[in-house]
Amino acid sequence: MSHALLQKLVRQSETEGVTLAEVMARTLTASQIDRLQQELADELSEGYECICDFMSEVEVPSLEDIMEAESISETGLARAID
């Protein structure tokens, strides 16, 4: 519900040329705003967990490995130029 509602409110604010906050303040009750905020927080938390899961499988080389690879690449380039 939060995505569809939020998109509707964004379109409405763009059409009217006013801020999203203004449209939300006059359209939603305080409890609806709280519920929307909680739903968005939950979705952001899920997204963060997905990113963490993905990143846990990514191997990032150390700075030392990068510098060593760069050094080897520069040496190879120097030999190719000679």
MDTraj code that builds the backbone (N, CA, C; nanometers):
import mdtraj as md
import numpy as np

residues = "MET SER HIS ALA LEU LEU GLN LYS LEU VAL ARG GLN SER GLU THR GLU GLY VAL THR LEU ALA GLU VAL MET ALA ARG THR LEU THR ALA SER GLN ILE ASP ARG LEU GLN GLN GLU LEU ALA ASP GLU LEU SER GLU GLY TYR GLU CYS ILE CYS ASP PHE MET SER GLU VAL GLU VAL PRO SER LEU GLU ASP ILE MET GLU ALA GLU SER ILE SER GLU THR GLY LEU ALA ARG ALA ILE ASP".split()
xyz = np.array([
    [0.0813, -0.1193, 0.0000],
    [0.0000, 0.0000, 0.0000],
    [0.0855, 0.1255, 0.0000],
    [0.1973, 0.1229, 0.0678],
    [0.2765, 0.2447, 0.0842],
    [0.3299, 0.2981, -0.0486],
    [0.3759, 0.2075, -0.1367],
    [0.4295, 0.2538, -0.2653],
    [0.3210, 0.3188, -0.3507],
    [0.2090, 0.2521, -0.3632],
    [0.1014, 0.3040, -0.4468],
    [0.0489, 0.4361, -0.3918],
    [0.0272, 0.4415, -0.2616],
    [-0.0225, 0.5641, -0.1998],
    [0.0781, 0.6775, -0.2140],
    [0.2022, 0.6475, -0.1883],
    [0.3052, 0.7503, -0.1970],
    [0.3189, 0.8023, -0.3408],
    [0.3138, 0.7116, -0.4378],
    [0.3217, 0.7541, -0.5783],
    [0.2032, 0.8433, -0.6148],
    [0.0853, 0.8074, -0.5664],
    [-0.0337, 0.8885, -0.5930],
    [-0.0165, 1.0278, -0.5337],
    [0.0319, 1.0343, -0.4110],
    [0.0501, 1.1639, -0.3457],
    [0.1593, 1.2461, -0.4141],
    [0.2646, 1.1811, -0.4601],
    [0.3711, 1.2516, -0.5320],
    [0.3157, 1.3111, -0.6608],
    [0.2406, 1.2306, -0.7362],
    [0.1806, 1.2819, -0.8614],
    [0.0890, 1.4004, -0.8327],
    [0.0109, 1.3883, -0.7267],
    [-0.0805, 1.4965, -0.6904],
    [-0.0028, 1.6237, -0.6555],
    [0.1057, 1.6093, -0.5801],
    [0.1837, 1.7277, -0.5422],
    [0.2496, 1.7900, -0.6646],
    [0.2962, 1.7062, -0.7571],
    [0.3573, 1.7599, -0.8798],
    [0.2540, 1.8319, -0.9646],
    [0.1346, 1.7741, -0.9758],
    [0.0273, 1.8356, -1.0544],
    [-0.0123, 1.9713, -0.9972],
    [-0.0208, 1.9757, -0.8654],
    [-0.0622, 2.0998, -0.7996],
    [0.0519, 2.1994, -0.7803],
    [0.1741, 2.1524, -0.7968],
    [0.2889, 2.2405, -0.7784],
    [0.3152, 2.2742, -0.6324],
    [0.2842, 2.1810, -0.5447],
    [0.3080, 2.2011, -0.4021],
    [0.3975, 2.0887, -0.3505],
    [0.4411, 2.1002, -0.2263],
    [0.5291, 1.9970, -0.1703],
    [0.4489, 1.8721, -0.1347],
    [0.5208, 1.7616, -0.1312],
    [0.4599, 1.6356, -0.0907],
    [0.4083, 1.6458, 0.0527],
    [0.4838, 1.7126, 0.1365],
    [0.4433, 1.7289, 0.2767],
    [0.3080, 1.7997, 0.2876],
    [0.2863, 1.8987, 0.2041],
    [0.1590, 1.9718, 0.2075],
    [0.0434, 1.8803, 0.1691],
    [0.0620, 1.8030, 0.0634],
    [-0.0428, 1.7108, 0.0189],
    [-0.0684, 1.6057, 0.1269],
    [0.0374, 1.5532, 0.1848],
    [0.0217, 1.4513, 0.2888],
    [-0.0515, 1.5087, 0.4099],
    [-0.0171, 1.6296, 0.4492],
    [-0.0775, 1.6912, 0.5667],
    [-0.2273, 1.7112, 0.5503],
    [-0.2697, 1.7453, 0.4317],
    [-0.4126, 1.7702, 0.4133],
    [-0.4909, 1.6465, 0.3694],
    [-0.4203, 1.5414, 0.3247],
    [-0.4874, 1.4219, 0.2737],
    [-0.4944, 1.3095, 0.3760],
    [-0.3889, 1.2939, 0.4537],
    [-0.3795, 1.1803, 0.5447],
    [-0.4026, 1.2216, 0.6894],
    [-0.4563, 1.1281, 0.7654],
    [-0.4684, 1.1502, 0.9097],
    [-0.3337, 1.1192, 0.9741],
    [-0.3197, 1.1566, 1.0986],
    [-0.1941, 1.1310, 1.1703],
    [-0.1658, 0.9810, 1.1779],
    [-0.2679, 0.9011, 1.2003],
    [-0.2461, 0.7559, 1.2082],
    [-0.2075, 0.6977, 1.0720],
    [-0.2632, 0.7513, 0.9648],
    [-0.2250, 0.7050, 0.8303],
    [-0.0793, 0.7403, 0.8006],
    [-0.0370, 0.8590, 0.8414],
    [0.1019, 0.9002, 0.8214],
    [0.1946, 0.8100, 0.9019],
    [0.1568, 0.7804, 1.0257],
    [0.2375, 0.6897, 1.1091],
    [0.2476, 0.5514, 1.0452],
    [0.1348, 0.5002, 0.9956],
    [0.1337, 0.3676, 0.9321],
    [0.2192, 0.3676, 0.8050],
    [0.2065, 0.4724, 0.7247],
    [0.2863, 0.4848, 0.6029],
    [0.4349, 0.4912, 0.6363],
    [0.4689, 0.5678, 0.7387],
    [0.6082, 0.5798, 0.7812],
    [0.6620, 0.4440, 0.8266],
    [0.5819, 0.3684, 0.9006],
    [0.6257, 0.2369, 0.9483],
    [0.6437, 0.1402, 0.8314],
    [0.5501, 0.1423, 0.7355],
    [0.5615, 0.0548, 0.6186],
    [0.6874, 0.0874, 0.5391],
    [0.7148, 0.2154, 0.5217],
    [0.8351, 0.2559, 0.4484],
    [0.9611, 0.2151, 0.5242],
    [0.9600, 0.2297, 0.6558],
    [1.0747, 0.1888, 0.7372],
    [1.0984, 0.0382, 0.7241],
    [0.9905, -0.0388, 0.7238],
    [1.0022, -0.1842, 0.7079],
    [1.0610, -0.2200, 0.5720],
    [1.0142, -0.1533, 0.4664],
    [1.0646, -0.1798, 0.3321],
    [1.2113, -0.1404, 0.3191],
    [1.2493, -0.0290, 0.3790],
    [1.3898, 0.0120, 0.3768],
    [1.4764, -0.0885, 0.4512],
    [1.4266, -0.1395, 0.5605],
    [1.5005, -0.2387, 0.6381],
    [1.5209, -0.3664, 0.5563],
    [1.4160, -0.4094, 0.4857],
    [1.4268, -0.5272, 0.3987],
    [1.5307, -0.5041, 0.2902],
    [1.5258, -0.3869, 0.2296],
    [1.6222, -0.3540, 0.1247],
    [1.7642, -0.3534, 0.1773],
    [1.7817, -0.2995, 0.2955],
    [1.9146, -0.2960, 0.3580],
    [1.9649, -0.4377, 0.3835],
    [1.8767, -0.5248, 0.4313],
    [1.9154, -0.6637, 0.4558],
    [1.9555, -0.7333, 0.3266],
    [1.8833, -0.7065, 0.2173],
    [1.9175, -0.7652, 0.0869],
    [2.0562, -0.7183, 0.0423],
    [2.0838, -0.5904, 0.0613],
    [2.2144, -0.5366, 0.0247],
    [2.3229, -0.6011, 0.1093],
    [2.2976, -0.6139, 0.2385],
    [2.3965, -0.6772, 0.3282],
    [2.4226, -0.8216, 0.2879],
    [2.3164, -0.8943, 0.2546],
    [2.3322, -1.0328, 0.2099],
    [2.4161, -1.0393, 0.0829],
    [2.3863, -0.9523, -0.0123],
    [2.4607, -0.9495, -0.1379],
    [2.6068, -0.9147, -0.1127],
    [2.6301, -0.8117, -0.0334],
    [2.7665, -0.7658, -0.0092],
    [2.8487, -0.8661, 0.0707],
    [2.7823, -0.9502, 0.1495],
    [2.8566, -1.0496, 0.2272],
    [2.9230, -1.1522, 0.1357],
    [2.8719, -1.1652, 0.0137],
    [2.9274, -1.2600, -0.0822],
    [3.0298, -1.1957, -0.1754],
    [3.0447, -1.0654, -0.1681],
    [3.1375, -0.9940, -0.2555],
    [3.2750, -0.9910, -0.1893],
    [3.3749, -1.0320, -0.2645],
    [3.5109, -1.0278, -0.2130],
    [3.5800, -0.9028, -0.2648],
    [3.6246, -0.8219, -0.1733],
    [3.6913, -0.6970, -0.2079],
    [3.8408, -0.7151, -0.1821],
    [3.9237, -0.6896, -0.2840],
    [4.0681, -0.7070, -0.2627],
    [4.1213, -0.6037, -0.1643],
    [4.2258, -0.6410, -0.0958],
    [4.2878, -0.5483, -0.0018],
    [4.3626, -0.4405, -0.0799],
    [4.3945, -0.3333, -0.0141],
    [4.4704, -0.2250, -0.0759],
    [4.6062, -0.2775, -0.1223],
    [4.6648, -0.3646, -0.0433],
    [4.7941, -0.4244, -0.0788],
    [4.7833, -0.5031, -0.2093],
    [4.6766, -0.5813, -0.2250],
    [4.6553, -0.6572, -0.3488],
    [4.6384, -0.5643, -0.4689],
    [4.5663, -0.4568, -0.4483],
    [4.5449, -0.3602, -0.5571],
    [4.6767, -0.2957, -0.5974],
    [4.7552, -0.2547, -0.4984],
    [4.8836, -0.1900, -0.5264],
    [4.9780, -0.2878, -0.5979],
    [4.9767, -0.4128, -0.5564],
    [5.0615, -0.5133, -0.6195],
    [5.0203, -0.5347, -0.7646],
    [4.8917, -0.5446, -0.7903],
    [4.8426, -0.5624, -0.9267],
    [4.8781, -0.4417, -1.0133],
    [4.8690, -0.3220, -0.9544],
    [4.9027, -0.2002, -1.0269],
    [5.0517, -0.1989, -1.0610],
    [5.1332, -0.2412, -0.9684],
    [5.2776, -0.2460, -0.9893],
    [5.3128, -0.3435, -1.1016],
    [5.2506, -0.4589, -1.1005],
    [5.2743, -0.5590, -1.2052],
    [5.2297, -0.5042, -1.3395],
    [5.1168, -0.4367, -1.3407],
    [5.0644, -0.3802, -1.4652],
    [5.1571, -0.2714, -1.5193],
    [5.2103, -0.1869, -1.4312],
    [5.3026, -0.0813, -1.4754],
    [5.4324, -0.1413, -1.5287],
    [5.4815, -0.2480, -1.4633],
    [5.6035, -0.3148, -1.5084],
    [5.5819, -0.3747, -1.6467],
    [5.4685, -0.4387, -1.6663],
    [5.4365, -0.4966, -1.7961],
    [5.4242, -0.3916, -1.9037],
    [5.3689, -0.2776, -1.8708],
    [5.3531, -0.1669, -1.9647],
    [5.4903, -0.1114, -2.0032],
    [5.5781, -0.0978, -1.9026],
    [5.7126, -0.0466, -1.9289],
    [5.7864, -0.1413, -2.0227],
    [5.7726, -0.2714, -2.0033],
    [5.8377, -0.3679, -2.0912],
    [5.7820, -0.3616, -2.2323],
    [5.6516, -0.3405, -2.2434],
    [5.5885, -0.3351, -2.3747],
    [5.6344, -0.2107, -2.4515],
    [5.6605, -0.1017, -2.3813],
    [5.7041, 0.0229, -2.4461],
    [5.8476, 0.0096, -2.4956],
    [5.9300, -0.0644, -2.4189],
    [6.0710, -0.0798, -2.4578],
    [6.0831, -0.1566, -2.5810],
])
top = md.Topology()
chain = top.add_chain()
for i, resn in enumerate(residues, 1):
    res = top.add_residue(resn, chain, resSeq=i)
    for name in ("N", "CA", "C"):
        top.add_atom(name, md.element.get_by_symbol(name[0]), res)
traj = md.Trajectory(xyz[None], top)
